[in-house]
Amino acid sequence: MRLLYTAIFTLCIPLILVRLWWRGKKVPAYRQRWRERFGLIPPRQNDKPTLWVHTVSVGEFIAARPMLDKLLQLESYNLAITTTTPTGSERVTEAYGNKVYHCYLPYDLPFCLAPFFKRINPTIAIFLETELWPNTLHGCYKRNIPALLANGRLSKKSAKGYQKFSSLTTPMLQKLTAAAIQNTDDAARFEALGLARKKISITGSIKFDIAITAAQAQAAQTLKKALAGEDEPPIWIAASTHKGEDELVLDAYSRAREKIKHLKLILVPRHPDRFNQVFELCQNRGHTTLRRSETKDTTESKVFANFDILLGDTMGEMMLLYGCADVTFVGGSFVENGGHNTIEPAVWQLPIITGPSQFNFADVSQQLINAGGQTIVHTAAELAEQLHTLLTTSEGRQSGKAAANVAKSNQGALSRLMGLINQTLQHDTSRPQRNHQ
């Protein structure tokens, strides 16, 4: 089955390149560094053994940050990080610069992967969440590179999709050396698809192992003071919104302002190629809108005087912007996208509102809902009503504390994951090379 998959993938390469070129109309970075996608990557800086981590895009990279910081402390190793998107690449470069080796992950084809493996020559391969590819894992297996799934998760919807291609999925999963899975439900789905139980460790989610630094807290306090001005109005953040959600958010904003006259909104679209479109939408709705990219270098109150909406059109500032808010709506949940990370606002003690689509974070969402830290709404009217309740009553403060308690009670996954990584390194690096045929 893998050979058939490889043949079909190879035939699709021209279409994939056309799609990249088309996406490059809005995001020019998609038209750059194409050689890396075929395995023609820059040389490594030194000959130290390499720990390779694949974080497909921004979300996975953010989730991996606590682990990556720990891996960087292993001075006897190089750290290589791959992504597949320009936004993910930008985040890696912004966060680590020359401290790590970075390139795009090549296409999942043997002739693309061969030069990549030869140049990287990793001691271990670590894949985040569900980012698994048949030929990539086969390449690790035949080269005797231990392959670890970190922070693994598998929704019911994704499991059904994988099950349709079980003849491809099962052999792929069997080539994993170990898997750190977030919870028992996800572990059961992986096992049903063919991952051996003995390879599974329930570690929890490393997304809980984030902490607000003193510098982050100070920066957020300074920016919030500038945004609020003398009147100190409440500030609402709508984070990681998708196409089709911004209109609902703005409808809710208009409704909420009928009762909370000076309410401010920080609106952060999920994808950079929509920044301009959402900015125009806000202006067309009659809202005075500022762009974070144009105000990033100042905290002068006069710059933020008389605005309605701050458009979060920068990368790498979500934690900062959460720290400026009093309540949050987390997007990807009014549309069938499965939701986004609600742990970051929980750490900031924010009351959390989402839409009903939560399959990507079902376990976390259920914990937050049970504790009173997250509320599900279905319409713009419900969102506006919930905003009013959380911003004008003690329920908001109680909800924020409940969310923070859930985040705190789930910490410890990073320590368990690092233990598994160290165990995998010690157990597997002494094995002889397999035949590369």
N, C-alpha and C positions, 0 to 999 in steps of 0.2 A: 504493500500500500504506500509506503514511503517513496518508492521509486515512481509510482504514478503521481503522487503529490509533487515530487520534484519536477517531473516532466511538465505538468500543468503550470506550475509556478514559473518555470523557464519560459514557456510559451507566452505567459502573461507579462513578462518583463517590459516589452514595448508599451503596453497599456499602463503599466505602473509608472514608467518614465514620463508618459504623456500627462498622467495625473499629477506627478510632481511638478512638472512644468506649469500646469494649470494652477496649482496651489501657489506657485511662485508669483502669480500675478498679484496676489494679495500679500503674501509673505515671501519676499525675495530670497530669504535664506534657504528656501526649499530648492532653489536653483543652484545652490553652492555645494561644494564638497561632495559631488556625486561619486568621485573615485572611492571614497570611504565606504559607500554603500555596496561596492563590489569587492571590498576587502583590501583595497590599495590604501593602506593607512600609514601615517607617519611613523618613523622609527622610535623605539623606546629610548629613554634618556640614559639608562644604566642597565646592568645585568642582574640586579637583584630579582629574586623570584616575585611574581606578580599575583596579586589578589584581584580578580576581575569581578566587577559588579555591574549587572545590567539593570538600569532604571529607565523604562521606555520613554517616559515624559515627565512633566512637572510634578504630577501627583505622586508618582512612584519615587521620584527623587526626594521630594519633601519627606515622604514616609521613611526613606532610607537614611536621612541625615544623621540621626543618632548612631546608627550602625556604622556609617561611613566615617564619622568622627572617631569612633573607637578603632576602626581598622587603620586609620591614619597614624594612630599611636604605635602600631607595630612597625618599628623602624627598620626591621630586617627585610621588609617587603615593600615593593611598589604597589600602589593602588591604581587600578585602571577602571574607569567608569565609561560605559557606553549608554547612549540613548538612541532613539530613532527620530525624534522631532527637534527642530531648531529651538523651540522654547525650552525643552529639556536641556539641550546643549548649552544654551545661554545661562541657565541656572547653575549648571556644573561649573562653568567658567567663572561666573560671578562669585560663587561660594568658595572655590578652591584654587583658581588660577593655575599656576604651574606646580602646585603641590601634588596633583594627580595627573595621570595620563588619560586623555579623553579623545574619543572619536565616536562616529556613528557605528551602530551594529550593522554589519553587512546583511544583505538579503539572505534568507534562509535557504541557500543553495550551496552544495558542496564546493563548486568552483569559486564561489565568493568567500566562503568560510575558510578554505585551505590557507590562503595567504594571511588571513587575519590570525588564525591559530598559530601559524609559523612565527609571526612577528610578536604577538602578545605572549605566547607560550605560558598560559596561566597555571598557577599552582592549584587554584580552586576557581570555580565559576559559581557565582551567586546570582540568582534570578529573583526579582521582586514580585510577589503577589500571584499573578497568573501569567506572567510573561514567559511562556514556554513555547519553543519551536522544535519540531521534529528533527530536522537536520542539524541544528545547533546542538541539541542534546546528544544526538548520535555522534557528532564530532567530538564532544567531550568524552563520551564513553569509549570510543575507539582509541583515543589518545590518553586514556586513563586519567582524565582530569575530573576530580570529584565535583559533582554538580549538586548544589544545594538550593532548594526553594526556600526563600526567606519571607516571613510575614504572609504566608500563603493564604489565599481566600478563594472560594469558589461558590458563587451564588447558585440558586436553583436553576435560574435561566441559563447561566453559562454551562452548568453541568449537563443540562438537556442538549445543548448545542454540541458539547464534546462527545456525548453519548452517541450521537448520530454518526460520528466518525471514529468509533471505538477501535477499529482495526488500525487506525493511525495513532489515536490518543494513548491506548494502553501500552504499546511498546515504548512510546515516548516517556511515559511516566515511570516505566520500569527501569529506565536508564538514570533516573535520579538516584543520587547516593543517599540523600536525606532530605526531609521536608519539615520545616518549622511552620505549623499551621496555626491560624489564629484561634480557632475554637473547635469544639467537637462536631458540630454540624458540618462545617466545611471539611473537616478531616474525614467524616463518613462519606461525603460526596467524592473526595479524592480516592478513597479506598474502593468505592463502588466502580470507579473508572479504571482501577487496576493498580493503584499505588499500594505496595505492600505495607501492611500495618506496622511491621517492625521498623520501617523507615520514617514513620510519622512521629513527630513530637508536638504536643499541644503547648504552645508558648505564649499565647495571647498576641495582641497587636503592639508592635513597637511604636505605633503612632501615639500611644499613650505616654511614651517615655520622652516627652518634650517638656522643657521648662522655660519659663519666661526669665530671661537674664535681666540683670539690673539695668543694662544699657537699653534693652528693648522696652522695659517699663518706663524709663525716663524719656525715651524718644516718643513713645506713645502719649505720655502725659503732656509733653510739650506740644505735640501736634494737635492733640484734642483741645487744648486750651486755645490754640490759634483758630481752630475750626469753630469752636463754640463762641468765642468772643465774650463780651460782657454779659450778654443775656443768658449764656450757658443753656441753650436749648438741648433737648435730647437728640441723640444721633443714632440712626439706624443704619446698619450695613446689610446690603443684599449681596452675598458673595457667590462667586462661581456660577453666574447665571448663564443659561443657554438660550439659543434662538427660540423665541416663543415665550420666554419667561419675563423678559424685560418689560413687555407691555403690561403683563399682570402686576409686576412690581410697581410700575408707575401708576397703574390704576389704584392699587392699594395705597400708594403714597398720597395721591390726591384725596382719597377718602379719609385717610388718617389725619391729614392736615386740616380737615374740617373741624376736628376736635382738638388737635395739638398744632396750634397755628404755626409755630416756628420750627417744626420738626425738620432736621437735616437728614439727607440720605447720602451714604457712600455706596455707589453702585459699581461692582467689579465683575465685568464679563469674564467668562472662563477662558475664552480664546482671543488672542491678540488681534486676529484678523477681523474681529467684530467691534473693536474699539471705536473706530470712526463712525460706524453705522449706529451704535448705541448712543454716541455723543449727539449725533444729528436727531435721533429719536427723542432724546431728552429736551433738546432745544425746540423741536417742533411741538412738543407738548407744553411749551411755554415756561419751562423751568430754567432759571439761571444756573448754568452748568460750568463748573471748572474742571480742568483736566489735571490729574495728579502729576503727569509728566511735565507740565508747565509750572507747577508750584512746588516741585520736589525740593528745590534748593532754598526754600524760605519757610519760616514759621511766623512771619509778621501777620498780626491779626488783620491789618488793613487789606492784605491781599485776599483774605477770605471773607471780607465784609459782604453781606447781602447776597450770598449764594444759596441755592437750594440743594444742588446735587454736586458731589465731588465724584467724578468718574475715575475709578482706579484703573488707569491705563498704563501701569508699570508692572514689571515682573519682580518677584521676590519680596514684596511688601505686605503680603496678606496678614502676617502676624502683627505687623505694625498697625495696619488699618483696623484689625479686630480690636486692638488695644484702645482705639479711639471711640469705640461704639458702646452703646448701652443695651442693645438687643440685636440679634442677627437673624436673617433668613438665609439659609444655605440652599443654593440652587441645584440644578440637575435633578430636581425632585418634583417639579410641576410637569416636566416632560418625562418620558419613559427612559431616563438615563441611569436610574438607580441611585441617585444622590451623590453627595461628595462628603469629604471629611468634616465631621462635626466635632472632632476632638479639640482642634485648635481653639474654636470659640469657647468650648467647655473649660479649657485651661484658663482662659481669661474671665471665667465666671459670668459668661453671657447667657441670658435666656435664649434658647434656640427654637426657631420655627422652621419647619420644612414642609414641602409638599408630600404627597403620599408615596412617591416612587423612592424606595429605600433599599432595594435588593442588594446593592453593592455593600451596604453597611448595616445589614439587617440586625446583627447581634448588638452592635454598638447603639443603634437607634432604639432597639427594644429596651436596653438597659437605661438609656436616658429617659425614655418615655415612662418606664416604670418608676423611675426616681423623681419624676416631675421636672426634669431638665430640658425636655424637648416636647414640642407640640406639633401635631400634624394638622395642616389646613388644606382645603381643597379649592378655594376660590379667592379672588382678590378681596372680596368683601370680608371673608373669614380672616384673611391675613391682616387687613386693616383693623378689624375688631380685636384680634389678638395683640397687635402692636399697642393699641390703646390700653388694654388691660395690663400688659407687661410694663409699660412705661409710666403708668399713672397709679399703680397700686403696689402693695408690698409683695404681691405674687411674683413680680419680676425679680426682685432681689432674692426671694426664696428659690425661684427656678434656677437662677444663675449659680447659687451655692450648691444646689443639687447636681447640676451639670459638672461643676468642678469636683465634687465628691466622687462622682462616677469615674472621672478621668484619673483621679488620684488612686482610687481603689484598684484600678487595672494596671498600674505601673509594675514593672519588673520583667516584661517580655524581652527587653534588650539584653538583660543579663543572661536570661535563658538562651537567647539566640546566640550570643557570643560564646557561651559554653559549647553549644552545638557546633559552631564554626571551628573552634579550637579543637574539639574532639575529632571533627572530620579531617582537619589538617593533619593531626597527629596519626590518624588511622590510615589515611589513604596515600600520603605522599611517598611512602616507602614501597608501594606496589610497583612491579615491573611494568614497562610500557606494553600496551596491547599492540597487535598488528594494525597498521594504518590502512590496510587494504579495504 
